[in-house]
Amino acid sequence: MDALSIIIQHSSLIFVVLVLGALSGLISERAGVVNIGIEGMMIIGALAFASFGKNIGSSWGNWSQIIAFLIAGIAGMSFAIFHAFACVTLKSDQIISGVAINILAAAIAVFVVQLPGNNGFIAIPYTLPKIGTTEFFNLYLFLAIIILVAVAIILKHTKWGLRHIATGENPNAADAAGINVIKRRYIAVLISGFLAGIAGGVFTMYASQTFRGTVGGNGFIALAILIFGQWRVPLITIGAALFAIVETTGSRIPYLPDIAPWVSNNADLWSVLPFVTSLLVLVFTSRWSKTPKALGIPFNKSKR
């Protein structure tokens, strides 16, 4: 198997992580709430997924993984409540709230994985549910594609989706039309947390079925994909695929067969490739970003 085939085959799981993370941000920010706490919500989801896997294992067969992902999503959603309360109810600065979410989640995760018996990581016994004979097309990728299509259709072709977008574009006009902006923003942030939690669960599968208290900064990369994708599902999908290949290249290229010695001897240098790419993407695309018009602006009913 040549180098390109190896990279593509191993890129599907990280694609799922990145696309779910980016969709998490999309749902929240389309309703007008900035969510840079995706990383923290992913960490909490990964912690819940790994903890359930460690304690329950595969004793319930295939249902164990399904329930574990639901628990990961609910954990991410539960953590997102803090962000929603701070940003929507208290009208706090949404950037600061997101930073606080990330710091708190990282602290909780590090504390748990350092507990006696965990030894710095939590290992889970799950195996990757493949579809067919290749690792590339697995059940997680299949579900991610379904979620992608569903989000695209709902936002563009349903009344709920159009009202959701209106909440992030002109909340005062939406309120005048009878739309409950506060309720919709709460729902948006909770859905965002649910998707981020699931993304964190998938990351533990990507990280050799272990959780070490972090999701490797993929929540921040998902934000870069969201900006690159201009808050549009098709472009987000393309961005997630490109970043998945870049991240897989950075993590796998030092270990590919017949690779040059200078490449394999600088594995740590290659690991920063996705983050350098994220910075370059933000530098070259942020000036053309067309954000939702009310993004980051607390809703004030009196300004109708």
LUMBA-651821 format. One line per field, with one value per residue: residue number from 1; x, z, y of N, C-alpha, C in turn; residue in one letter. Coordinates in Angstrom, 2 decimals. Layout:
! LUMBA-651821
seq = NUM/...
n_px = X/...
n_pz = Z/...
n_py = Y/...
ca_px = X/...
ca_pz = Z/...
ca_py = Y/...
c_px = X/...
c_pz = Z/...
c_py = Y/...
type = A/...
//
This chain:
! LUMBA-651821
seq = 1/2/3/4/5/6/7/8/9/10/11/12/13/14/15/16/17/18/19/20/21/22/23/24/25/26/27/28/29/30/31/32/33/34/35/36/37/38/39/40/41/42/43/44/45/46/47/48/49/50/51/52/53/54/55/56/57/58/59/60/61/62/63/64/65/66/67/68/69/70/71/72/73/74/75/76/77/78/79/80/81/82/83/84/85/86/87/88/89/90/91/92/93/94/95/96/97/98/99/100/101/102/103/104/105/106/107/108/109/110/111/112/113/114/115/116/117/118/119/120/121/122/123/124/125/126/127/128/129/130/131/132/133/134/135/136/137/138/139/140/141/142/143/144/145/146/147/148/149/150/151/152/153/154/155/156/157/158/159/160/161/162/163/164/165/166/167/168/169/170/171/172/173/174/175/176/177/178/179/180/181/182/183/184/185/186/187/188/189/190/191/192/193/194/195/196/197/198/199/200/201/202/203/204/205/206/207/208/209/210/211/212/213/214/215/216/217/218/219/220/221/222/223/224/225/226/227/228/229/230/231/232/233/234/235/236/237/238/239/240/241/242/243/244/245/246/247/248/249/250/251/252/253/254/255/256/257/258/259/260/261/262/263/264/265/266/267/268/269/270/271/272/273/274/275/276/277/278/279/280/281/282/283/284/285/286/287/288/289/290/291/292/293/294/295/296/297/298/299/300/301/302/303/304
n_px = 0.85/0.66/1.93/-0.03/-2.43/-2.44/-2.64/-5.13/-6.82/-6.69/-7.79/-10.49/-11.70/-10.74/-11.77/-14.50/-14.49/-13.67/-15.62/-18.00/-17.37/-17.14/-19.75/-21.02/-20.19/-21.34/-24.17/-24.58/-23.51/-24.92/-27.24/-26.49/-24.78/-21.57/-19.30/-16.61/-16.03/-16.00/-13.88/-13.67/-16.19/-15.97/-13.92/-15.18/-17.19/-15.57/-14.38/-16.63/-17.42/-15.14/-15.01/-17.42/-16.97/-14.78/-15.85/-18.15/-17.58/-17.69/-19.89/-22.54/-22.67/-22.94/-24.53/-23.28/-21.41/-23.15/-24.76/-22.72/-21.95/-24.27/-24.29/-21.93/-22.71/-24.80/-23.35/-21.70/-23.73/-24.80/-22.68/-22.68/-24.82/-23.92/-22.54/-24.64/-26.30/-24.65/-24.18/-26.67/-28.72/-27.44/-26.13/-23.37/-19.92/-19.28/-16.97/-15.25/-16.73/-16.60/-13.84/-13.58/-15.09/-13.47/-11.14/-12.11/-13.13/-10.79/-9.35/-10.96/-10.85/-8.10/-7.73/-9.35/-8.16/-5.78/-6.33/-5.87/-5.43/-6.17/-3.87/-2.95/-4.27/-7.28/-8.27/-10.23/-12.31/-13.41/-13.96/-13.37/-16.24/-16.48/-17.55/-17.74/-14.57/-12.54/-10.81/-11.42/-14.13/-16.33/-18.72/-18.99/-18.26/-20.31/-22.55/-21.83/-22.02/-24.76/-25.66/-24.53/-25.92/-28.52/-28.39/-27.78/-30.10/-32.12/-31.42/-31.61/-33.98/-36.22/-38.83/-38.12/-35.31/-34.90/-35.96/-34.19/-31.80/-32.58/-32.63/-29.96/-29.24/-30.94/-32.11/-33.99/-35.89/-36.76/-37.88/-39.98/-41.53/-42.60/-40.94/-39.32/-36.53/-34.71/-35.26/-34.63/-31.91/-30.91/-31.56/-29.98/-27.33/-27.33/-27.71/-25.37/-23.52/-24.15/-23.40/-20.67/-19.89/-20.27/-18.37/-16.06/-16.16/-15.71/-13.13/-11.66/-11.65/-10.14/-7.74/-6.37/-8.16/-7.98/-8.09/-6.57/-7.02/-7.27/-8.28/-6.59/-6.57/-8.41/-10.89/-10.39/-9.32/-11.61/-13.07/-11.56/-12.11/-14.82/-14.79/-13.31/-15.16/-17.15/-19.53/-21.17/-22.59/-21.70/-19.09/-17.88/-17.76/-15.91/-13.69/-13.29/-12.58/-10.16/-8.58/-8.58/-7.01/-4.61/-4.07/-3.88/-1.73/0.29/0.43/0.95/2.95/5.68/5.93/5.51/6.16/9.40/10.12/11.92/14.80/15.17/12.62/11.22/12.69/11.88/9.33/7.81/7.85/6.30/3.85/2.78/1.76/-1.12/-1.96/-0.44/-1.39/-4.03/-3.69/-2.72/-4.91/-6.83/-5.62/-5.67/-8.34/-10.08/-10.54/-12.37/-14.57/-17.99/-19.80/-22.66/-24.90/-25.69/-23.94/-22.44/-23.59/-25.46/-28.94/-31.30/-34.34/-35.61/-34.64/-36.06
n_pz = 0.00/-0.96/0.15/-0.08/-0.13/2.42/4.03/3.24/3.95/6.72/7.38/7.78/10.36/11.74/10.07/10.65/13.32/12.94/11.18/12.61/14.79/13.49/12.50/14.92/15.79/13.69/14.02/16.46/15.94/13.73/14.92/16.22/18.43/19.50/19.61/20.94/22.65/21.79/21.85/24.64/25.13/23.51/24.88/27.31/26.32/25.27/27.65/29.03/27.27/27.29/30.00/30.41/28.65/29.89/32.32/31.69/29.33/26.70/27.39/26.76/24.13/20.73/21.45/23.49/22.50/21.15/23.22/24.69/23.00/23.00/25.67/25.67/23.98/25.51/27.75/26.63/25.91/28.40/29.50/27.76/28.60/30.55/28.98/27.38/29.32/30.33/28.03/26.74/28.69/30.76/29.17/28.79/27.77/24.90/23.91/26.13/27.79/26.29/26.39/29.14/29.36/27.94/29.54/32.02/31.30/30.43/32.82/34.46/33.01/33.04/35.77/36.23/34.61/35.89/38.23/40.71/39.32/36.78/35.65/34.05/31.65/30.01/28.98/26.52/25.54/23.00/19.52/16.14/14.26/11.21/7.80/5.31/3.93/4.43/6.50/6.06/5.30/7.65/10.32/11.76/9.93/8.10/9.64/10.14/7.59/7.17/9.16/8.19/5.73/6.73/8.33/6.37/4.75/6.59/7.47/5.12/3.77/5.38/7.53/10.22/10.02/8.50/10.23/12.30/11.15/10.73/13.33/13.91/12.07/12.10/14.91/16.21/14.27/13.84/16.33/16.27/14.41/15.83/16.68/19.16/20.31/22.44/23.31/20.97/20.71/22.99/22.39/20.12/21.16/22.88/21.09/19.70/21.72/22.04/19.55/19.61/21.83/20.88/18.83/20.38/21.53/19.25/18.75/20.72/19.73/17.47/18.66/19.28/20.91/23.44/26.10/27.02/28.42/26.69/23.49/21.51/20.40/18.38/18.47/18.10/15.55/14.23/14.45/12.77/10.37/10.19/9.76/7.39/5.81/5.60/7.06/5.75/4.81/2.57/1.95/4.43/4.62/2.59/3.62/6.03/5.03/3.71/5.85/7.41/5.89/5.96/8.73/9.20/7.57/8.92/11.30/10.50/8.53/9.45/9.99/7.79/5.32/3.79/4.06/4.10/6.20/7.54/7.71/9.35/11.66/12.63/13.87/15.75/14.68/12.38/13.52/14.15/11.86/11.13/12.76/11.97/9.40/9.99/11.05/8.77/7.07/8.47/8.37/5.63/4.89/6.72/6.34/4.33/5.41/5.85/8.25/10.29/10.77/13.32/14.98/18.02/19.31/22.03/22.53/22.65/23.59/23.79/21.79/19.50
n_py = -1.20/2.19/5.44/7.50/6.04/4.92/7.22/8.29/6.18/6.21/8.60/8.91/8.76/11.05/12.92/12.68/13.59/16.28/17.31/17.02/18.63/21.12/21.40/21.59/24.14/25.57/25.27/26.61/29.20/30.09/30.78/33.00/32.86/32.89/30.21/29.26/27.35/24.77/22.96/22.40/21.22/18.99/17.69/17.02/15.33/13.29/12.40/11.40/9.36/7.68/7.01/5.64/3.51/2.28/1.36/-0.09/-1.43/-3.84/-5.29/-5.14/-5.72/-4.54/-2.44/-1.15/0.74/2.45/3.46/4.64/6.74/8.26/9.03/10.53/12.64/13.73/14.53/16.52/18.28/18.92/20.32/22.43/23.90/25.70/27.54/28.51/29.66/31.69/33.26/33.75/34.18/35.72/37.47/37.66/38.21/36.42/35.24/35.17/33.47/31.09/30.56/30.11/27.77/25.99/25.94/25.01/22.47/21.16/21.10/19.47/17.06/16.40/16.05/13.77/11.74/11.46/10.21/7.62/4.43/5.11/6.10/8.23/7.98/6.82/3.77/2.11/-0.68/-0.84/-1.67/-0.61/-0.14/-1.39/-0.90/-3.03/-4.04/-2.28/0.12/2.72/3.32/3.41/2.84/5.23/7.22/6.90/7.66/10.32/11.43/11.22/13.00/15.37/15.74/15.92/18.27/20.18/20.09/20.73/23.35/24.81/24.22/24.01/25.27/25.51/25.65/28.02/29.92/29.58/30.51/33.16/34.05/34.40/36.32/38.61/39.17/40.84/41.46/38.87/38.35/40.18/38.92/36.90/34.86/33.01/34.15/33.80/31.16/29.74/30.25/29.02/26.34/26.02/26.20/24.00/21.84/22.19/21.54/18.83/17.66/18.28/16.77/14.14/14.19/14.32/11.76/10.16/10.94/9.60/7.05/7.43/8.07/5.66/4.21/5.38/7.82/10.76/13.05/15.16/16.49/16.99/19.57/19.67/20.85/23.56/23.51/22.73/25.09/26.72/25.44/26.00/28.78/28.84/27.50/29.38/29.33/27.54/24.49/22.77/23.84/23.57/20.80/20.20/21.57/20.15/17.64/18.25/19.19/16.88/15.17/16.60/16.55/13.79/13.22/14.63/13.15/10.55/10.42/10.25/7.55/6.07/3.48/3.17/5.84/8.92/9.27/11.77/12.67/10.83/11.19/13.58/13.65/15.10/17.64/17.40/16.98/19.43/20.37/20.48/22.64/24.81/24.99/25.68/28.28/29.61/29.36/30.86/33.38/33.97/33.77/34.97/37.71/37.81/36.71/36.02/36.49/35.49/38.18/39.03/37.77/37.05/39.16/40.04/39.35/41.89/42.69/45.14/46.72/46.44
ca_px = 0.00/1.50/1.75/-1.30/-3.51/-2.41/-3.14/-6.57/-7.52/-6.73/-8.28/-11.95/-12.11/-10.48/-12.76/-15.74/-14.27/-13.61/-16.87/-18.98/-16.98/-17.49/-21.21/-21.36/-20.04/-22.30/-25.51/-24.59/-23.22/-26.00/-28.27/-25.95/-23.98/-20.21/-18.96/-15.22/-15.90/-16.15/-12.81/-14.04/-17.34/-15.43/-13.17/-16.14/-17.79/-14.57/-14.24/-17.81/-17.35/-14.09/-15.35/-18.45/-16.34/-13.92/-16.63/-19.16/-16.94/-18.53/-20.77/-23.85/-22.51/-22.84/-25.28/-22.38/-20.88/-24.26/-25.10/-21.58/-22.00/-25.39/-23.82/-20.96/-23.48/-25.52/-22.34/-21.37/-24.90/-24.89/-21.65/-23.06/-25.80/-23.21/-22.27/-25.92/-26.77/-23.80/-24.26/-28.04/-29.46/-26.68/-25.59/-21.94/-19.06/-19.34/-15.60/-14.75/-17.45/-16.04/-12.51/-13.79/-15.55/-12.30/-10.23/-12.75/-13.19/-9.44/-8.97/-11.72/-10.36/-6.76/-7.92/-9.91/-7.22/-4.66/-6.78/-5.29/-6.12/-6.23/-2.47/-2.71/-5.13/-8.38/-8.35/-11.55/-12.16/-14.21/-13.32/-13.96/-17.24/-16.24/-18.53/-16.91/-13.27/-11.56/-11.00/-11.85/-15.59/-16.80/-20.06/-18.95/-18.27/-21.66/-23.44/-21.45/-22.58/-26.21/-25.83/-24.21/-27.04/-29.69/-28.20/-27.88/-31.49/-32.92/-31.13/-31.91/-35.26/-37.32/-39.23/-37.30/-33.98/-34.93/-36.13/-32.92/-30.86/-33.07/-32.25/-28.57/-29.07/-31.65/-32.96/-35.09/-36.93/-37.31/-38.73/-41.20/-42.33/-43.15/-39.97/-38.72/-35.09/-34.01/-35.44/-33.90/-30.47/-30.63/-31.60/-28.81/-26.12/-27.43/-27.43/-23.93/-22.82/-24.39/-22.54/-19.28/-19.67/-20.09/-17.07/-15.05/-16.19/-15.05/-11.69/-11.02/-11.43/-9.01/-6.53/-6.06/-9.09/-7.54/-8.34/-5.49/-7.37/-7.28/-8.71/-5.54/-6.79/-9.26/-12.00/-9.94/-9.23/-12.99/-13.43/-10.90/-12.88/-16.07/-14.49/-12.96/-16.38/-18.07/-20.78/-21.97/-22.33/-20.84/-17.70/-17.39/-17.43/-14.65/-12.64/-13.03/-11.86/-8.79/-7.87/-8.40/-5.85/-3.44/-3.78/-3.43/-0.39/1.20/0.60/1.33/4.04/6.98/5.91/5.21/7.28/10.32/10.14/13.27/15.16/14.98/11.19/10.88/13.40/11.28/7.90/7.16/7.71/5.18/2.60/2.23/1.29/-2.51/-2.15/0.13/-2.36/-5.18/-3.33/-2.65/-6.28/-7.48/-5.00/-6.03/-9.78/-10.90/-10.91/-13.52/-15.60/-19.32/-20.39/-24.03/-24.83/-25.87/-23.07/-21.74/-24.33/-26.56/-30.26/-31.95/-35.70/-36.03/-34.14/-36.86
ca_pz = 0.00/-1.04/1.22/-0.23/0.25/3.88/4.61/2.97/4.69/8.15/7.57/7.92/11.74/12.09/9.30/11.43/14.46/12.50/10.57/13.69/15.54/12.70/12.50/16.26/15.73/12.71/14.61/17.47/15.41/12.84/15.76/16.76/19.63/19.24/20.44/20.87/23.67/21.17/22.38/25.98/25.03/22.97/25.95/28.25/25.63/25.22/29.00/29.33/26.40/27.77/31.34/30.23/28.04/30.85/33.39/31.14/28.33/25.62/27.99/26.12/22.69/19.94/22.10/24.40/21.81/20.85/24.48/25.05/22.21/23.51/26.93/25.31/23.49/26.65/28.59/25.94/26.00/29.79/29.67/26.93/29.34/31.19/27.93/26.99/30.41/30.40/26.83/26.36/29.82/31.43/28.12/29.02/26.58/24.44/23.77/27.47/28.24/25.59/26.96/30.46/29.13/27.55/30.69/33.03/30.79/30.44/34.22/34.91/32.32/33.55/37.13/36.18/34.05/36.82/39.42/40.84/38.51/35.39/35.23/33.02/30.47/30.16/27.82/26.30/24.80/21.78/18.22/15.12/13.46/9.79/6.79/4.24/4.30/4.62/7.68/5.68/5.36/8.88/10.75/12.19/8.72/7.55/10.46/9.93/6.30/7.39/9.91/7.27/4.80/7.50/8.71/5.16/4.33/7.61/7.50/3.86/3.13/6.34/8.27/11.43/9.65/8.09/11.46/13.02/10.51/10.99/14.70/13.89/11.13/12.60/15.99/16.53/13.27/14.12/17.51/15.83/13.65/16.75/16.96/20.50/20.06/23.60/23.26/19.84/20.98/23.95/21.66/19.24/21.94/23.39/19.96/19.46/22.73/21.77/18.43/20.07/22.70/20.02/18.16/21.36/21.63/18.07/18.86/21.53/18.85/16.61/19.48/19.68/21.97/24.73/26.36/27.86/28.97/25.66/22.15/20.57/19.74/17.20/18.57/17.50/14.11/13.74/14.30/11.55/9.26/10.13/9.13/6.00/5.12/5.51/7.70/4.75/4.96/1.52/2.10/5.67/4.30/1.84/4.55/6.96/4.29/3.49/7.13/7.84/5.16/6.50/10.09/9.08/7.02/9.96/12.33/9.94/7.57/9.96/10.19/6.53/4.83/2.81/4.21/4.31/7.63/8.14/7.98/10.52/12.83/13.05/14.02/16.49/13.79/11.49/14.29/14.21/10.52/11.06/13.43/11.07/8.30/10.53/11.12/7.41/6.56/9.12/7.87/4.24/4.64/7.69/5.86/3.44/6.11/5.91/9.45/10.58/11.11/14.76/15.70/19.16/19.87/22.90/22.09/23.51/23.07/23.79/20.60/18.33
ca_py = 0.00/3.37/6.41/8.21/5.13/4.79/8.47/8.40/5.14/6.54/9.97/8.97/9.03/12.44/13.69/12.68/14.49/17.67/17.77/17.17/19.82/22.30/21.50/22.07/25.58/26.10/25.34/27.66/30.53/30.48/31.38/34.24/32.66/32.43/29.06/28.80/26.31/23.44/22.11/21.95/20.31/17.74/17.03/16.43/14.19/12.21/11.87/10.59/8.18/6.79/6.52/4.62/2.34/1.60/0.74/-1.01/-2.25/-4.35/-6.29/-5.04/-5.93/-3.32/-1.37/-0.43/1.92/3.37/4.14/5.48/7.97/9.07/9.62/11.57/13.78/14.35/15.21/17.76/19.15/19.39/21.34/23.58/24.70/26.80/28.54/29.11/30.51/32.88/34.09/34.11/34.74/36.78/38.36/37.83/38.16/35.03/34.74/34.85/32.28/29.94/30.30/29.52/26.39/25.20/25.79/24.16/21.10/20.59/20.84/18.29/15.87/16.07/15.53/12.41/10.76/11.29/9.50/6.28/3.42/5.55/6.17/9.23/7.79/5.87/2.89/1.52/-1.93/-0.86/-1.83/0.23/-0.86/-1.12/-1.30/-3.57/-4.61/-1.23/0.95/4.07/3.47/2.79/3.27/6.63/8.03/6.79/8.50/11.72/11.84/11.40/14.25/16.46/15.92/16.37/19.68/21.00/20.15/21.42/24.78/25.50/23.88/23.84/26.48/25.58/26.10/29.42/30.72/29.46/31.44/34.51/34.39/34.86/37.42/39.80/38.64/41.74/41.23/37.54/38.50/40.87/37.96/35.91/33.81/33.12/34.17/33.22/29.72/29.18/30.30/27.95/25.08/25.98/25.91/22.64/20.95/22.35/20.74/17.41/17.26/18.34/15.62/12.96/14.34/13.92/10.31/9.60/11.19/8.56/5.90/7.81/8.07/4.28/3.79/5.90/9.23/11.25/14.35/16.19/16.06/17.37/20.85/19.54/21.80/24.82/23.27/22.76/26.50/27.20/24.88/26.75/30.07/28.52/27.10/30.51/28.96/26.84/23.05/22.18/24.27/22.97/19.41/20.22/21.97/19.05/16.60/18.71/19.22/15.50/14.65/17.29/16.05/12.41/13.28/15.04/12.12/9.25/10.44/9.77/6.11/5.40/2.67/3.76/7.29/9.43/9.31/13.09/12.82/10.02/11.70/14.85/13.37/16.19/18.79/17.13/16.99/20.79/20.73/20.95/23.91/25.82/25.12/26.42/29.69/30.14/29.46/32.01/34.62/34.25/33.72/35.70/39.03/37.66/35.96/36.60/35.92/35.92/39.61/39.25/36.84/37.61/40.30/39.58/39.81/42.89/42.81/46.54/47.43/46.09
c_px = 0.89/1.11/0.39/-2.47/-3.59/-3.01/-4.64/-7.34/-7.67/-7.33/-9.78/-12.38/-11.89/-11.37/-14.08/-15.62/-14.36/-14.94/-17.96/-18.66/-17.36/-19.00/-21.71/-21.29/-21.05/-23.68/-25.60/-24.46/-24.25/-27.16/-27.76/-25.09/-22.61/-19.88/-17.52/-14.95/-16.08/-15.11/-13.18/-15.20/-16.91/-14.68/-14.11/-16.83/-16.84/-14.38/-15.41/-17.79/-16.34/-14.43/-16.42/-17.84/-15.48/-14.74/-17.65/-18.55/-17.90/-19.53/-22.17/-23.77/-22.38/-23.58/-24.39/-21.86/-21.98/-24.63/-23.98/-21.59/-23.16/-24.99/-22.82/-21.68/-24.21/-24.55/-21.94/-22.50/-25.04/-23.87/-22.00/-24.09/-25.13/-22.94/-23.55/-26.41/-25.97/-24.05/-25.67/-28.78/-28.73/-26.08/-24.12/-21.18/-18.92/-17.95/-15.06/-15.43/-16.88/-14.67/-12.65/-14.23/-14.35/-11.37/-10.83/-12.78/-11.83/-9.00/-9.68/-11.14/-8.99/-6.85/-8.39/-8.89/-6.01/-5.06/-6.09/-6.11/-6.23/-4.84/-2.23/-3.49/-6.24/-8.47/-9.74/-11.43/-12.88/-13.36/-14.06/-14.97/-17.11/-17.43/-17.74/-15.57/-12.20/-11.87/-11.55/-13.35/-16.10/-18.15/-20.08/-18.99/-19.66/-22.63/-23.13/-22.02/-24.08/-26.47/-25.56/-25.39/-28.26/-29.57/-28.36/-29.33/-32.32/-32.69/-31.61/-33.33/-36.42/-37.61/-38.37/-35.93/-33.93/-35.12/-34.87/-31.90/-31.27/-32.68/-30.82/-28.31/-29.71/-32.62/-34.13/-36.24/-37.58/-38.25/-40.05/-42.12/-42.87/-42.23/-39.35/-37.21/-34.32/-34.08/-34.62/-32.39/-30.07/-30.57/-30.37/-27.55/-26.15/-27.16/-25.94/-23.13/-22.97/-23.48/-21.07/-18.94/-19.45/-18.75/-15.93/-15.00/-15.48/-13.54/-11.00/-10.78/-10.24/-7.70/-6.27/-6.88/-8.61/-7.92/-7.31/-5.76/-7.41/-7.83/-7.78/-5.76/-7.72/-10.51/-11.64/-9.78/-10.63/-13.49/-12.81/-11.64/-14.18/-15.87/-14.13/-14.21/-17.44/-19.47/-21.75/-21.59/-21.45/-19.37/-17.09/-16.98/-16.10/-13.49/-12.28/-12.25/-10.40/-7.98/-7.64/-7.18/-4.56/-3.06/-3.29/-2.02/0.62/1.47/1.14/2.60/5.39/7.06/5.58/6.41/8.11/10.35/11.58/13.58/14.91/13.51/10.81/11.55/12.83/9.77/7.17/6.93/6.51/3.85/1.99/1.65/-0.16/-2.73/-1.55/-0.82/-3.57/-4.89/-3.28/-4.04/-6.98/-6.92/-5.53/-7.53/-10.61/-11.34/-12.10/-14.68/-16.92/-20.07/-21.87/-24.01/-24.96/-24.96/-22.32/-22.44/-25.47/-27.90/-30.87/-33.32/-36.15/-35.58/-34.93/-37.25
c_pz = 0.00/0.04/1.14/0.21/1.77/4.53/4.44/3.82/6.16/8.42/7.89/9.34/12.11/11.27/10.07/12.62/14.02/11.94/11.63/14.55/14.81/12.63/13.86/16.30/14.80/13.33/15.61/16.84/14.39/13.63/16.47/18.00/19.25/20.16/20.18/21.97/23.11/21.71/23.75/25.96/24.45/24.05/26.92/27.61/25.56/26.59/29.36/28.54/26.94/29.13/31.26/29.66/29.02/31.87/32.88/30.12/27.23/26.11/27.38/24.61/21.97/20.57/23.03/23.75/21.53/22.10/24.91/24.28/22.64/24.81/26.66/24.82/24.60/27.56/27.96/26.02/27.40/30.06/28.90/27.63/30.02/30.19/27.54/28.07/30.48/29.22/26.54/27.51/30.46/30.46/28.35/27.70/26.14/24.24/25.13/28.01/27.59/26.11/28.32/30.34/28.80/28.73/31.73/32.57/30.82/31.86/34.76/34.30/32.85/34.96/37.10/35.68/34.97/38.11/39.50/40.09/37.06/34.79/34.06/31.75/30.81/28.88/27.73/25.38/23.45/20.53/17.19/14.28/11.98/8.95/5.58/4.78/4.57/5.87/7.32/5.85/6.56/9.27/11.15/10.98/8.10/8.31/10.28/8.62/6.43/8.13/9.03/6.35/5.53/7.87/7.50/4.72/5.31/7.57/6.24/3.37/4.11/7.04/9.52/11.10/9.26/9.28/12.30/12.46/10.77/12.39/14.78/12.96/11.65/13.70/16.35/15.54/13.48/15.31/17.14/15.05/14.52/17.08/18.34/20.36/21.20/23.55/22.14/20.06/22.01/23.23/20.77/20.00/22.48/22.28/19.64/20.45/22.49/20.64/18.83/20.97/21.90/19.31/19.11/21.54/20.46/18.16/19.69/20.71/17.92/17.37/20.08/20.87/23.36/24.85/27.38/28.39/27.96/24.36/21.10/19.84/18.55/17.27/17.95/15.99/13.49/13.56/13.04/10.31/9.08/9.44/7.66/5.19/5.05/6.03/6.70/4.78/3.85/1.68/3.38/5.42/3.56/2.77/5.51/6.28/4.09/4.78/7.66/7.17/5.69/7.87/10.05/8.52/8.10/10.99/11.79/9.11/8.15/10.04/8.91/6.06/3.80/2.88/4.50/5.79/8.27/8.45/9.25/11.79/13.35/13.17/14.73/15.61/12.87/12.23/14.38/12.87/10.49/11.71/12.62/9.91/8.76/10.57/9.73/6.81/7.16/8.60/6.48/3.96/5.55/7.18/4.90/4.11/6.13/7.08/9.54/11.20/12.61/15.60/16.81/19.83/20.74/22.44/23.13/22.93/22.96/22.57/19.35/17.54
c_py = 1.25/4.38/7.10/7.33/4.99/6.04/8.59/7.39/5.51/7.92/10.03/9.32/10.49/13.35/13.79/13.63/15.95/18.16/17.92/18.39/21.10/22.49/21.98/23.59/26.22/26.29/26.48/29.05/31.00/31.11/32.63/34.10/32.11/31.27/28.64/27.77/24.91/22.48/21.54/20.97/18.97/16.97/16.34/15.22/13.01/11.57/10.97/9.28/7.17/6.20/5.44/3.35/1.56/0.80/-0.29/-1.95/-2.66/-5.38/-6.26/-5.18/-4.60/-2.14/-0.55/0.85/2.94/4.16/5.07/6.80/8.86/9.76/10.74/12.83/14.50/15.09/16.53/18.77/19.74/20.49/22.60/24.46/25.90/27.93/29.26/30.08/31.81/33.82/34.59/34.78/35.92/37.79/38.67/37.83/36.70/34.43/34.31/33.59/31.02/29.56/29.62/28.06/25.50/24.92/24.84/22.70/20.43/20.24/19.59/17.02/15.44/15.49/14.08/11.41/10.54/10.59/8.13/5.24/3.82/5.74/7.13/9.04/6.81/5.06/2.27/0.31/-1.97/-1.08/-1.00/-0.56/-0.51/-1.55/-1.76/-4.04/-3.56/-0.41/2.32/4.24/2.69/3.38/4.74/7.57/8.04/7.70/9.98/12.25/12.08/12.72/15.46/16.77/16.47/17.84/20.59/21.17/20.96/22.93/25.50/25.30/23.68/25.16/26.64/26.13/27.56/30.34/30.71/30.45/32.88/34.98/34.91/36.02/38.71/39.36/39.53/41.62/39.87/37.59/39.18/39.94/36.83/34.76/34.05/33.00/33.51/31.69/29.10/29.22/29.26/26.59/24.93/25.60/24.49/21.61/20.99/21.50/19.25/16.91/17.27/17.16/14.34/13.01/13.94/12.42/9.65/9.81/10.11/7.29/6.17/7.72/6.69/3.81/4.21/7.37/9.70/12.66/15.47/15.61/16.64/18.68/20.80/20.43/23.13/24.68/23.28/24.19/27.10/26.69/25.63/28.09/29.86/28.21/28.18/30.17/28.31/25.36/22.48/22.56/23.70/21.51/19.32/20.56/20.86/17.93/16.99/18.69/17.81/14.88/15.28/16.73/14.61/12.35/13.63/13.96/10.81/9.27/9.99/8.25/5.34/4.58/3.43/5.28/7.72/9.55/10.67/13.36/12.07/10.51/13.01/14.71/14.51/17.40/18.61/17.22/18.38/21.23/21.19/22.31/25.06/26.06/25.92/27.91/30.32/30.32/30.66/33.33/34.98/34.25/34.60/37.06/38.99/36.93/36.73/35.96/36.28/37.32/39.87/38.35/37.57/38.77/39.79/40.16/40.74/43.19/44.27/47.31/47.10/47.35
type = M/D/A/L/S/I/I/I/Q/H/S/S/L/I/F/V/V/L/V/L/G/A/L/S/G/L/I/S/E/R/A/G/V/V/N/I/G/I/E/G/M/M/I/I/G/A/L/A/F/A/S/F/G/K/N/I/G/S/S/W/G/N/W/S/Q/I/I/A/F/L/I/A/G/I/A/G/M/S/F/A/I/F/H/A/F/A/C/V/T/L/K/S/D/Q/I/I/S/G/V/A/I/N/I/L/A/A/A/I/A/V/F/V/V/Q/L/P/G/N/N/G/F/I/A/I/P/Y/T/L/P/K/I/G/T/T/E/F/F/N/L/Y/L/F/L/A/I/I/I/L/V/A/V/A/I/I/L/K/H/T/K/W/G/L/R/H/I/A/T/G/E/N/P/N/A/A/D/A/A/G/I/N/V/I/K/R/R/Y/I/A/V/L/I/S/G/F/L/A/G/I/A/G/G/V/F/T/M/Y/A/S/Q/T/F/R/G/T/V/G/G/N/G/F/I/A/L/A/I/L/I/F/G/Q/W/R/V/P/L/I/T/I/G/A/A/L/F/A/I/V/E/T/T/G/S/R/I/P/Y/L/P/D/I/A/P/W/V/S/N/N/A/D/L/W/S/V/L/P/F/V/T/S/L/L/V/L/V/F/T/S/R/W/S/K/T/P/K/A/L/G/I/P/F/N/K/S/K/R
//
